[in-house]
Amino acid sequence: RGGDVAVYVCDGLAASRLHETPTPNTECVSLRLDLPKRKKLYLFTIYRPPKLGMSPFLDQLDKTLTPHLSRNICIVGDFNAKHQDWFSGQDTDVNGVELKMFADCHSLQQLVRSPTYKPNTDNP
């Protein structure tokens, strides 16, 4: 079982869930947010468990995103991948290499520039 995802939006922001094809081992919530001045943002909130191979995950992600690539999209979540280009001093793993190639091919950029998780070292 994975980590689950949740999406909260403030009252007054129109949001509707997009149709998603359920995928084994991956959690995804896809929304269309109606912004002021008739603008729309397509938000994809995703969790990829560490044991799920990156290639099948990216194949499914590509199918999910393809209809929306010409739109304003934002992809958030936990991909369990590391790349030195995202955080200085971080090692790159094979998942990070694949995810970065995918992002580059789709003109997506990583905005988070510091780790979001720090292991607890107080209790060895």
Disulfide bonds with the S-S distance in Angstrom:
none
